[in-house]
Amino acid sequence: MPKHELDAYDRRILEALQKNGRLTNVELAEQIGLSPSPCLRRVRMLEESGVIQGYEARLAPDEVGLGLTVFVGVKVERHHERDADQFRKEVSALPEVIAAHLVSGESDFLLQVVVPDLRGYERFLLGTLLKLPGVKDIRSNFAIQTVKPQSPLPLDHLGK
């Protein structure tokens, strides 16, 4: 269940802004069928309630010299909860880690890491990742090709 009650206009706002976060309020209002003032009120409400968390530019990793994406499974020592908390804190501060998830299965954490190349990953792995507290095991999976980049969240389950 969603934490916020979203009507059809809210869903259309979210769908439009996920596709193009640079829409002006007038363009957005026109696209969803509202006048600009109520549209702006709704956008602000969605921002203030935390449904909209921010606006970002999506960069092409290759174009900014980050040609290697690595999915890293990390096991941490279970009997050191303090170390696991410290691991979460330190991983969150690493710019090479663009996403981190606590997961079930073979690993405890799954990290998405971007670096310029294999040598850059070696430096990151040996110089940073393996030195984090509580790290027991690391498994690296190298992305060969991005089949589907990060996409807008599906909102169909919210109804129409």
Buried (B, 14 or more C-beta within 10 A) or exposed (E): EEEEEBEEBBBBBBBBBBEEEEBEEEBBBBBBEBEBEEBBEBBEBBEEEEBBEEEEEEEEBEEEEBBBBBBBBBBBBEEBEEBBEBBBEBBEEBEBBBEBEEEEEEBBBBBBBBBBEEEBBEBBBEEBBEEBBBBEEBEBEEBEEEEEEEEEEEBEEBEE
